[in-house]
Amino acid sequence: MADLKAEILEGVQEAVRDAQTEILKAFFPFQENTDLRIRAVEVKLSNTDVGLTERMSVIERRLAEIEKKLFLNRPAA
């Protein structure tokens, strides 16, 4: 009886392991696609950050030029 019980338990454990393996194999392609999408979003965000940084630099430079002109050409009091 104990041998039969051990044999049944062993068979069930093997079936569970096989099911786990199949489930993991099924999710692998989904995970690859998700990783690609996440990388694409990260690239777009980094490009946006670079673009915003460049625009801010231009605005800061222009503001500095305006301030220089205002300080050099102060209105008479």
PDB file of N, CA, C and O in Angstrom, chain B, residues numbered from 101:
ATOM      1  N   MET B 101       0.821  -1.182   0.000  1.00  0.00           N
ATOM      2  CA  MET B 101       0.000   0.000   0.000  1.00  0.00           C
ATOM      3  C   MET B 101       0.881   1.268   0.000  1.00  0.00           C
ATOM      4  O   MET B 101       0.609   2.212  -0.741  1.00  0.00           O
ATOM      5  N   ALA B 102       1.914   1.281   0.817  1.00  0.00           N
ATOM      6  CA  ALA B 102       2.815   2.429   0.903  1.00  0.00           C
ATOM      7  C   ALA B 102       3.540   2.637  -0.423  1.00  0.00           C
ATOM      8  O   ALA B 102       3.765   3.768  -0.855  1.00  0.00           O
ATOM      9  N   ASP B 103       3.902   1.516  -1.064  1.00  0.00           N
ATOM     10  CA  ASP B 103       4.585   1.635  -2.368  1.00  0.00           C
ATOM     11  C   ASP B 103       3.656   2.246  -3.410  1.00  0.00           C
ATOM     12  O   ASP B 103       4.087   3.080  -4.206  1.00  0.00           O
ATOM     13  N   LEU B 104       2.392   1.844  -3.415  1.00  0.00           N
ATOM     14  CA  LEU B 104       1.419   2.388  -4.350  1.00  0.00           C
ATOM     15  C   LEU B 104       1.197   3.871  -4.102  1.00  0.00           C
ATOM     16  O   LEU B 104       1.103   4.666  -5.038  1.00  0.00           O
ATOM     17  N   LYS B 105       1.114   4.233  -2.820  1.00  0.00           N
ATOM     18  CA  LYS B 105       0.939   5.641  -2.443  1.00  0.00           C
ATOM     19  C   LYS B 105       2.127   6.475  -2.934  1.00  0.00           C
ATOM     20  O   LYS B 105       1.929   7.552  -3.495  1.00  0.00           O
ATOM     21  N   ALA B 106       3.333   6.001  -2.735  1.00  0.00           N
ATOM     22  CA  ALA B 106       4.542   6.708  -3.159  1.00  0.00           C
ATOM     23  C   ALA B 106       4.574   6.832  -4.674  1.00  0.00           C
ATOM     24  O   ALA B 106       4.975   7.863  -5.214  1.00  0.00           O
ATOM     25  N   GLU B 107       4.153   5.787  -5.350  1.00  0.00           N
ATOM     26  CA  GLU B 107       4.149   5.800  -6.816  1.00  0.00           C
ATOM     27  C   GLU B 107       3.140   6.826  -7.349  1.00  0.00           C
ATOM     28  O   GLU B 107       3.432   7.572  -8.283  1.00  0.00           O
ATOM     29  N   ILE B 108       1.958   6.848  -6.743  1.00  0.00           N
ATOM     30  CA  ILE B 108       0.933   7.821  -7.146  1.00  0.00           C
ATOM     31  C   ILE B 108       1.417   9.238  -6.866  1.00  0.00           C
ATOM     32  O   ILE B 108       1.265  10.121  -7.710  1.00  0.00           O
ATOM     33  N   LEU B 109       1.996   9.461  -5.698  1.00  0.00           N
ATOM     34  CA  LEU B 109       2.509  10.784  -5.337  1.00  0.00           C
ATOM     35  C   LEU B 109       3.594  11.233  -6.305  1.00  0.00           C
ATOM     36  O   LEU B 109       3.626  12.390  -6.724  1.00  0.00           O
ATOM     37  N   GLU B 110       4.467  10.323  -6.651  1.00  0.00           N
ATOM     38  CA  GLU B 110       5.539  10.630  -7.599  1.00  0.00           C
ATOM     39  C   GLU B 110       4.964  11.016  -8.960  1.00  0.00           C
ATOM     40  O   GLU B 110       5.433  11.962  -9.593  1.00  0.00           O
ATOM     41  N   GLY B 111       3.949  10.279  -9.406  1.00  0.00           N
ATOM     42  CA  GLY B 111       3.306  10.576 -10.688  1.00  0.00           C
ATOM     43  C   GLY B 111       2.630  11.938 -10.679  1.00  0.00           C
ATOM     44  O   GLY B 111       2.716  12.678 -11.659  1.00  0.00           O
ATOM     45  N   VAL B 112       1.960  12.277  -9.586  1.00  0.00           N
ATOM     46  CA  VAL B 112       1.293  13.570  -9.471  1.00  0.00           C
ATOM     47  C   VAL B 112       2.319  14.697  -9.455  1.00  0.00           C
ATOM     48  O   VAL B 112       2.134  15.720 -10.114  1.00  0.00           O
ATOM     49  N   GLN B 113       3.394  14.509  -8.706  1.00  0.00           N
ATOM     50  CA  GLN B 113       4.435  15.541  -8.656  1.00  0.00           C
ATOM     51  C   GLN B 113       5.045  15.785 -10.037  1.00  0.00           C
ATOM     52  O   GLN B 113       5.309  16.928 -10.409  1.00  0.00           O
ATOM     53  N   GLU B 114       5.266  14.721 -10.784  1.00  0.00           N
ATOM     54  CA  GLU B 114       5.820  14.860 -12.124  1.00  0.00           C
ATOM     55  C   GLU B 114       4.836  15.586 -13.045  1.00  0.00           C
ATOM     56  O   GLU B 114       5.243  16.415 -13.859  1.00  0.00           O
ATOM     57  N   ALA B 115       3.562  15.282 -12.919  1.00  0.00           N
ATOM     58  CA  ALA B 115       2.545  15.952 -13.732  1.00  0.00           C
ATOM     59  C   ALA B 115       2.486  17.438 -13.397  1.00  0.00           C
ATOM     60  O   ALA B 115       2.338  18.269 -14.293  1.00  0.00           O
ATOM     61  N   VAL B 116       2.600  17.776 -12.116  1.00  0.00           N
ATOM     62  CA  VAL B 116       2.580  19.184 -11.699  1.00  0.00           C
ATOM     63  C   VAL B 116       3.806  19.909 -12.257  1.00  0.00           C
ATOM     64  O   VAL B 116       3.692  21.031 -12.751  1.00  0.00           O
ATOM     65  N   ARG B 117       4.958  19.282 -12.180  1.00  0.00           N
ATOM     66  CA  ARG B 117       6.173  19.899 -12.731  1.00  0.00           C
ATOM     67  C   ARG B 117       6.047  20.117 -14.232  1.00  0.00           C
ATOM     68  O   ARG B 117       6.443  21.163 -14.747  1.00  0.00           O
ATOM     69  N   ASP B 118       5.498  19.132 -14.932  1.00  0.00           N
ATOM     70  CA  ASP B 118       5.306  19.281 -16.378  1.00  0.00           C
ATOM     71  C   ASP B 118       4.350  20.435 -16.679  1.00  0.00           C
ATOM     72  O   ASP B 118       4.572  21.197 -17.619  1.00  0.00           O
ATOM     73  N   ALA B 119       3.299  20.562 -15.893  1.00  0.00           N
ATOM     74  CA  ALA B 119       2.333  21.650 -16.090  1.00  0.00           C
ATOM     75  C   ALA B 119       3.003  22.995 -15.837  1.00  0.00           C
ATOM     76  O   ALA B 119       2.779  23.950 -16.582  1.00  0.00           O
ATOM     77  N   GLN B 120       3.815  23.076 -14.801  1.00  0.00           N
ATOM     78  CA  GLN B 120       4.531  24.325 -14.515  1.00  0.00           C
ATOM     79  C   GLN B 120       5.443  24.700 -15.681  1.00  0.00           C
ATOM     80  O   GLN B 120       5.506  25.861 -16.085  1.00  0.00           O
ATOM     81  N   THR B 121       6.141  23.712 -16.211  1.00  0.00           N
ATOM     82  CA  THR B 121       7.046  23.960 -17.329  1.00  0.00           C
ATOM     83  C   THR B 121       6.273  24.465 -18.540  1.00  0.00           C
ATOM     84  O   THR B 121       6.712  25.399 -19.211  1.00  0.00           O
ATOM     85  N   GLU B 122       5.139  23.861 -18.820  1.00  0.00           N
ATOM     86  CA  GLU B 122       4.328  24.293 -19.963  1.00  0.00           C
ATOM     87  C   GLU B 122       3.804  25.718 -19.769  1.00  0.00           C
ATOM     88  O   GLU B 122       3.780  26.508 -20.713  1.00  0.00           O
ATOM     89  N   ILE B 123       3.396  26.034 -18.573  1.00  0.00           N
ATOM     90  CA  ILE B 123       2.903  27.389 -18.288  1.00  0.00           C
ATOM     91  C   ILE B 123       4.020  28.410 -18.482  1.00  0.00           C
ATOM     92  O   ILE B 123       3.806  29.455 -19.096  1.00  0.00           O
ATOM     93  N   LEU B 124       5.207  28.115 -17.963  1.00  0.00           N
ATOM     94  CA  LEU B 124       6.337  29.034 -18.118  1.00  0.00           C
ATOM     95  C   LEU B 124       6.721  29.200 -19.581  1.00  0.00           C
ATOM     96  O   LEU B 124       7.044  30.303 -20.022  1.00  0.00           O
ATOM     97  N   LYS B 125       6.685  28.106 -20.332  1.00  0.00           N
ATOM     98  CA  LYS B 125       6.987  28.191 -21.760  1.00  0.00           C
ATOM     99  C   LYS B 125       5.954  29.040 -22.490  1.00  0.00           C
ATOM    100  O   LYS B 125       6.297  29.763 -23.425  1.00  0.00           O
ATOM    101  N   ALA B 126       4.707  28.961 -22.078  1.00  0.00           N
ATOM    102  CA  ALA B 126       3.646  29.736 -22.720  1.00  0.00           C
ATOM    103  C   ALA B 126       3.806  31.230 -22.446  1.00  0.00           C
ATOM    104  O   ALA B 126       3.487  32.047 -23.310  1.00  0.00           O
ATOM    105  N   PHE B 127       4.288  31.600 -21.278  1.00  0.00           N
ATOM    106  CA  PHE B 127       4.426  33.011 -20.923  1.00  0.00           C
ATOM    107  C   PHE B 127       5.712  33.639 -21.465  1.00  0.00           C
ATOM    108  O   PHE B 127       5.815  34.864 -21.513  1.00  0.00           O
ATOM    109  N   PHE B 128       6.674  32.847 -21.864  1.00  0.00           N
ATOM    110  CA  PHE B 128       7.953  33.390 -22.315  1.00  0.00           C
ATOM    111  C   PHE B 128       7.812  34.323 -23.513  1.00  0.00           C
ATOM    112  O   PHE B 128       8.362  35.423 -23.470  1.00  0.00           O
ATOM    113  N   PRO B 129       7.097  33.942 -24.590  1.00  0.00           N
ATOM    114  CA  PRO B 129       6.943  34.880 -25.716  1.00  0.00           C
ATOM    115  C   PRO B 129       6.226  36.167 -25.312  1.00  0.00           C
ATOM    116  O   PRO B 129       6.582  37.246 -25.786  1.00  0.00           O
ATOM    117  N   PHE B 130       5.243  36.068 -24.460  1.00  0.00           N
ATOM    118  CA  PHE B 130       4.536  37.257 -23.973  1.00  0.00           C
ATOM    119  C   PHE B 130       5.494  38.176 -23.244  1.00  0.00           C
ATOM    120  O   PHE B 130       5.458  39.393 -23.426  1.00  0.00           O
ATOM    121  N   GLN B 131       6.349  37.596 -22.421  1.00  0.00           N
ATOM    122  CA  GLN B 131       7.321  38.379 -21.660  1.00  0.00           C
ATOM    123  C   GLN B 131       8.320  39.049 -22.586  1.00  0.00           C
ATOM    124  O   GLN B 131       8.718  40.189 -22.343  1.00  0.00           O
ATOM    125  N   GLU B 132       8.733  38.358 -23.650  1.00  0.00           N
ATOM    126  CA  GLU B 132       9.660  38.970 -24.611  1.00  0.00           C
ATOM    127  C   GLU B 132       9.020  40.177 -25.280  1.00  0.00           C
ATOM    128  O   GLU B 132       9.655  41.223 -25.413  1.00  0.00           O
ATOM    129  N   ASN B 133       7.757  40.038 -25.705  1.00  0.00           N
ATOM    130  CA  ASN B 133       7.050  41.156 -26.344  1.00  0.00           C
ATOM    131  C   ASN B 133       6.900  42.328 -25.382  1.00  0.00           C
ATOM    132  O   ASN B 133       7.065  43.484 -25.772  1.00  0.00           O
ATOM    133  N   THR B 134       6.594  42.030 -24.145  1.00  0.00           N
ATOM    134  CA  THR B 134       6.436  43.083 -23.141  1.00  0.00           C
ATOM    135  C   THR B 134       7.766  43.802 -22.918  1.00  0.00           C
ATOM    136  O   THR B 134       7.798  45.027 -22.799  1.00  0.00           O
ATOM    137  N   ASP B 135       8.847  43.055 -22.862  1.00  0.00           N
ATOM    138  CA  ASP B 135      10.167  43.677 -22.698  1.00  0.00           C
ATOM    139  C   ASP B 135      10.487  44.613 -23.859  1.00  0.00           C
ATOM    140  O   ASP B 135      11.022  45.702 -23.650  1.00  0.00           O
ATOM    141  N   LEU B 136      10.164  44.198 -25.076  1.00  0.00           N
ATOM    142  CA  LEU B 136      10.411  45.048 -26.235  1.00  0.00           C
ATOM    143  C   LEU B 136       9.594  46.332 -26.153  1.00  0.00           C
ATOM    144  O   LEU B 136      10.098  47.415 -26.452  1.00  0.00           O
ATOM    145  N   ARG B 137       8.342  46.211 -25.749  1.00  0.00           N
ATOM    146  CA  ARG B 137       7.501  47.406 -25.625  1.00  0.00           C
ATOM    147  C   ARG B 137       8.039  48.348 -24.553  1.00  0.00           C
ATOM    148  O   ARG B 137       8.064  49.564 -24.744  1.00  0.00           O
ATOM    149  N   ILE B 138       8.462  47.794 -23.443  1.00  0.00           N
ATOM    150  CA  ILE B 138       8.993  48.624 -22.349  1.00  0.00           C
ATOM    151  C   ILE B 138      10.259  49.335 -22.807  1.00  0.00           C
ATOM    152  O   ILE B 138      10.449  50.515 -22.514  1.00  0.00           O
ATOM    153  N   ARG B 139      11.124  48.627 -23.523  1.00  0.00           N
ATOM    154  CA  ARG B 139      12.348  49.267 -24.031  1.00  0.00           C
ATOM    155  C   ARG B 139      12.014  50.394 -24.999  1.00  0.00           C
ATOM    156  O   ARG B 139      12.652  51.447 -24.974  1.00  0.00           O
ATOM    157  N   ALA B 140      11.016  50.176 -25.850  1.00  0.00           N
ATOM    158  CA  ALA B 140      10.615  51.225 -26.795  1.00  0.00           C
ATOM    159  C   ALA B 140      10.119  52.457 -26.050  1.00  0.00           C
ATOM    160  O   ALA B 140      10.437  53.582 -26.437  1.00  0.00           O
ATOM    161  N   VAL B 141       9.352  52.261 -24.999  1.00  0.00           N
ATOM    162  CA  VAL B 141       8.853  53.390 -24.208  1.00  0.00           C
ATOM    163  C   VAL B 141      10.017  54.107 -23.524  1.00  0.00           C
ATOM    164  O   VAL B 141      10.049  55.337 -23.470  1.00  0.00           O
ATOM    165  N   GLU B 142      10.959  53.343 -23.009  1.00  0.00           N
ATOM    166  CA  GLU B 142      12.124  53.953 -22.358  1.00  0.00           C
ATOM    167  C   GLU B 142      12.919  54.803 -23.340  1.00  0.00           C
ATOM    168  O   GLU B 142      13.378  55.890 -22.988  1.00  0.00           O
ATOM    169  N   VAL B 143      13.085  54.321 -24.565  1.00  0.00           N
ATOM    170  CA  VAL B 143      13.822  55.079 -25.583  1.00  0.00           C
ATOM    171  C   VAL B 143      13.083  56.367 -25.910  1.00  0.00           C
ATOM    172  O   VAL B 143      13.693  57.432 -26.008  1.00  0.00           O
ATOM    173  N   LYS B 144      11.765  56.269 -26.078  1.00  0.00           N
ATOM    174  CA  LYS B 144      10.985  57.469 -26.379  1.00  0.00           C
ATOM    175  C   LYS B 144      11.080  58.482 -25.254  1.00  0.00           C
ATOM    176  O   LYS B 144      11.196  59.682 -25.504  1.00  0.00           O
ATOM    177  N   LEU B 145      11.032  58.008 -24.014  1.00  0.00           N
ATOM    178  CA  LEU B 145      11.139  58.920 -22.876  1.00  0.00           C
ATOM    179  C   LEU B 145      12.510  59.572 -22.818  1.00  0.00           C
ATOM    180  O   LEU B 145      12.619  60.767 -22.542  1.00  0.00           O
ATOM    181  N   SER B 146      13.556  58.799 -23.074  1.00  0.00           N
ATOM    182  CA  SER B 146      14.893  59.389 -23.018  1.00  0.00           C
ATOM    183  C   SER B 146      15.054  60.413 -24.141  1.00  0.00           C
ATOM    184  O   SER B 146      15.691  61.448 -23.944  1.00  0.00           O
ATOM    185  N   ASN B 147      14.482  60.136 -25.319  1.00  0.00           N
ATOM    186  CA  ASN B 147      14.540  61.115 -26.405  1.00  0.00           C
ATOM    187  C   ASN B 147      13.775  62.374 -26.031  1.00  0.00           C
ATOM    188  O   ASN B 147      14.211  63.483 -26.342  1.00  0.00           O
ATOM    189  N   THR B 148      12.641  62.210 -25.367  1.00  0.00           N
ATOM    190  CA  THR B 148      11.857  63.357 -24.921  1.00  0.00           C
ATOM    191  C   THR B 148      12.653  64.169 -23.909  1.00  0.00           C
ATOM    192  O   THR B 148      12.658  65.398 -23.966  1.00  0.00           O
ATOM    193  N   ASP B 149      13.326  63.492 -22.983  1.00  0.00           N
ATOM    194  CA  ASP B 149      14.148  64.188 -21.991  1.00  0.00           C
ATOM    195  C   ASP B 149      15.239  65.001 -22.666  1.00  0.00           C
ATOM    196  O   ASP B 149      15.478  66.149 -22.290  1.00  0.00           O
ATOM    197  N   VAL B 150      15.904  64.422 -23.656  1.00  0.00           N
ATOM    198  CA  VAL B 150      16.973  65.124 -24.363  1.00  0.00           C
ATOM    199  C   VAL B 150      16.392  66.336 -25.088  1.00  0.00           C
ATOM    200  O   VAL B 150      16.970  67.422 -25.055  1.00  0.00           O
ATOM    201  N   GLY B 151      15.251  66.143 -25.740  1.00  0.00           N
ATOM    202  CA  GLY B 151      14.616  67.248 -26.446  1.00  0.00           C
ATOM    203  C   GLY B 151      14.229  68.377 -25.514  1.00  0.00           C
ATOM    204  O   GLY B 151      14.444  69.548 -25.827  1.00  0.00           O
ATOM    205  N   LEU B 152      13.656  68.031 -24.365  1.00  0.00           N
ATOM    206  CA  LEU B 152      13.270  69.058 -23.398  1.00  0.00           C
ATOM    207  C   LEU B 152      14.484  69.779 -22.829  1.00  0.00           C
ATOM    208  O   LEU B 152      14.450  70.992 -22.623  1.00  0.00           O
ATOM    209  N   THR B 153      15.534  69.051 -22.579  1.00  0.00           N
ATOM    210  CA  THR B 153      16.765  69.666 -22.065  1.00  0.00           C
ATOM    211  C   THR B 153      17.324  70.654 -23.081  1.00  0.00           C
ATOM    212  O   THR B 153      17.747  71.751 -22.716  1.00  0.00           O
ATOM    213  N   GLU B 154      17.327  70.267 -24.357  1.00  0.00           N
ATOM    214  CA  GLU B 154      17.819  71.171 -25.398  1.00  0.00           C
ATOM    215  C   GLU B 154      16.951  72.422 -25.486  1.00  0.00           C
ATOM    216  O   GLU B 154      17.471  73.531 -25.606  1.00  0.00           O
ATOM    217  N   ARG B 155      15.646  72.252 -25.429  1.00  0.00           N
ATOM    218  CA  ARG B 155      14.748  73.406 -25.514  1.00  0.00           C
ATOM    219  C   ARG B 155      14.955  74.340 -24.321  1.00  0.00           C
ATOM    220  O   ARG B 155      14.959  75.561 -24.474  1.00  0.00           O
ATOM    221  N   MET B 156      15.126  73.757 -23.138  1.00  0.00           N
ATOM    222  CA  MET B 156      15.372  74.581 -21.950  1.00  0.00           C
ATOM    223  C   MET B 156      16.686  75.346 -22.080  1.00  0.00           C
ATOM    224  O   MET B 156      16.779  76.495 -21.648  1.00  0.00           O
ATOM    225  N   SER B 157      17.688  74.726 -22.664  1.00  0.00           N
ATOM    226  CA  SER B 157      18.969  75.406 -22.869  1.00  0.00           C
ATOM    227  C   SER B 157      18.807  76.606 -23.790  1.00  0.00           C
ATOM    228  O   SER B 157      19.375  77.669 -23.540  1.00  0.00           O
ATOM    229  N   VAL B 158      18.033  76.435 -24.850  1.00  0.00           N
ATOM    230  CA  VAL B 158      17.800  77.539 -25.781  1.00  0.00           C
ATOM    231  C   VAL B 158      17.066  78.672 -25.066  1.00  0.00           C
ATOM    232  O   VAL B 158      17.431  79.839 -25.206  1.00  0.00           O
ATOM    233  N   ILE B 159      16.041  78.326 -24.308  1.00  0.00           N
ATOM    234  CA  ILE B 159      15.274  79.355 -23.582  1.00  0.00           C
ATOM    235  C   ILE B 159      16.156  80.077 -22.575  1.00  0.00           C
ATOM    236  O   ILE B 159      16.086  81.301 -22.463  1.00  0.00           O
ATOM    237  N   GLU B 160      16.975  79.351 -21.851  1.00  0.00           N
ATOM    238  CA  GLU B 160      17.865  79.970 -20.866  1.00  0.00           C
ATOM    239  C   GLU B 160      18.859  80.911 -21.540  1.00  0.00           C
ATOM    240  O   GLU B 160      19.129  82.002 -21.037  1.00  0.00           O
ATOM    241  N   ARG B 161      19.406  80.484 -22.685  1.00  0.00           N
ATOM    242  CA  ARG B 161      20.353  81.329 -23.409  1.00  0.00           C
ATOM    243  C   ARG B 161      19.679  82.616 -23.883  1.00  0.00           C
ATOM    244  O   ARG B 161      20.238  83.704 -23.751  1.00  0.00           O
ATOM    245  N   ARG B 162      18.478  82.480 -24.431  1.00  0.00           N
ATOM    246  CA  ARG B 162      17.750  83.661 -24.904  1.00  0.00           C
ATOM    247  C   ARG B 162      17.401  84.596 -23.750  1.00  0.00           C
ATOM    248  O   ARG B 162      17.493  85.816 -23.890  1.00  0.00           O
ATOM    249  N   LEU B 163      17.009  84.041 -22.632  1.00  0.00           N
ATOM    250  CA  LEU B 163      16.688  84.854 -21.463  1.00  0.00           C
ATOM    251  C   LEU B 163      17.928  85.590 -20.974  1.00  0.00           C
ATOM    252  O   LEU B 163      17.851  86.759 -20.598  1.00  0.00           O
ATOM    253  N   ALA B 164      19.070  84.911 -20.979  1.00  0.00           N
ATOM    254  CA  ALA B 164      20.314  85.556 -20.557  1.00  0.00           C
ATOM    255  C   ALA B 164      20.656  86.721 -21.492  1.00  0.00           C
ATOM    256  O   ALA B 164      21.106  87.771 -21.034  1.00  0.00           O
ATOM    257  N   GLU B 165      20.442  86.537 -22.804  1.00  0.00           N
ATOM    258  CA  GLU B 165      20.702  87.619 -23.756  1.00  0.00           C
ATOM    259  C   GLU B 165      19.779  88.807 -23.509  1.00  0.00           C
ATOM    260  O   GLU B 165      20.216  89.956 -23.567  1.00  0.00           O
ATOM    261  N   ILE B 166      18.516  88.537 -23.235  1.00  0.00           N
ATOM    262  CA  ILE B 166      17.557  89.614 -22.934  1.00  0.00           C
ATOM    263  C   ILE B 166      17.974  90.358 -21.675  1.00  0.00           C
ATOM    264  O   ILE B 166      17.943  91.588 -21.638  1.00  0.00           O
ATOM    265  N   GLU B 167      18.363  89.618 -20.644  1.00  0.00           N
ATOM    266  CA  GLU B 167      18.789  90.245 -19.390  1.00  0.00           C
ATOM    267  C   GLU B 167      20.019  91.114 -19.606  1.00  0.00           C
ATOM    268  O   GLU B 167      20.111  92.205 -19.043  1.00  0.00           O
ATOM    269  N   LYS B 168      20.975  90.642 -20.422  1.00  0.00           N
ATOM    270  CA  LYS B 168      22.170  91.435 -20.708  1.00  0.00           C
ATOM    271  C   LYS B 168      21.783  92.758 -21.366  1.00  0.00           C
ATOM    272  O   LYS B 168      22.282  93.816 -20.982  1.00  0.00           O
ATOM    273  N   LYS B 169      20.901  92.697 -22.349  1.00  0.00           N
ATOM    274  CA  LYS B 169      20.476  93.924 -23.045  1.00  0.00           C
ATOM    275  C   LYS B 169      19.751  94.870 -22.092  1.00  0.00           C
ATOM    276  O   LYS B 169      19.936  96.085 -22.163  1.00  0.00           O
ATOM    277  N   LEU B 170      18.942  94.327 -21.216  1.00  0.00           N
ATOM    278  CA  LEU B 170      18.238  95.183 -20.264  1.00  0.00           C
ATOM    279  C   LEU B 170      19.184  95.856 -19.292  1.00  0.00           C
ATOM    280  O   LEU B 170      18.992  97.021 -18.946  1.00  0.00           O
ATOM    281  N   PHE B 171      20.208  95.133 -18.846  1.00  0.00           N
ATOM    282  CA  PHE B 171      21.148  95.712 -17.892  1.00  0.00           C
ATOM    283  C   PHE B 171      22.109  96.674 -18.558  1.00  0.00           C
ATOM    284  O   PHE B 171      22.564  97.619 -17.913  1.00  0.00           O
ATOM    285  N   LEU B 172      22.435  96.470 -19.823  1.00  0.00           N
ATOM    286  CA  LEU B 172      23.336  97.383 -20.537  1.00  0.00           C
ATOM    287  C   LEU B 172      22.614  98.652 -20.947  1.00  0.00           C
ATOM    288  O   LEU B 172      23.222  99.721 -20.987  1.00  0.00           O
ATOM    289  N   ASN B 173      21.341  98.556 -21.250  1.00  0.00           N
ATOM    290  CA  ASN B 173      20.564  99.693 -21.704  1.00  0.00           C
ATOM    291  C   ASN B 173      19.512 100.054 -20.663  1.00  0.00           C
ATOM    292  O   ASN B 173      18.314 100.017 -20.945  1.00  0.00           O
ATOM    293  N   ARG B 174      19.954 100.399 -19.474  1.00  0.00           N
ATOM    294  CA  ARG B 174      18.997 100.734 -18.422  1.00  0.00           C
ATOM    295  C   ARG B 174      18.300 102.044 -18.761  1.00  0.00           C
ATOM    296  O   ARG B 174      18.927 102.992 -19.234  1.00  0.00           O
ATOM    297  N   PRO B 175      17.016 102.082 -18.516  1.00  0.00           N
ATOM    298  CA  PRO B 175      16.295 103.341 -18.776  1.00  0.00           C
ATOM    299  C   PRO B 175      16.755 104.421 -17.803  1.00  0.00           C
ATOM    300  O   PRO B 175      17.090 104.144 -16.651  1.00  0.00           O
ATOM    301  N   ALA B 176      16.761 105.659 -18.294  1.00  0.00           N
ATOM    302  CA  ALA B 176      17.158 106.782 -17.436  1.00  0.00           C
ATOM    303  C   ALA B 176      16.077 107.027 -16.389  1.00  0.00           C
ATOM    304  O   ALA B 176      14.883 106.972 -16.684  1.00  0.00           O
ATOM    305  N   ALA B 177      16.506 107.293 -15.187  1.00  0.00           N
ATOM    306  CA  ALA B 177      15.543 107.502 -14.108  1.00  0.00           C
ATOM    307  C   ALA B 177      15.160 108.922 -13.950  1.00  0.00           C
ATOM    308  O   ALA B 177      14.355 109.250 -13.078  1.00  0.00           O
TER     309      ALA B 177
END
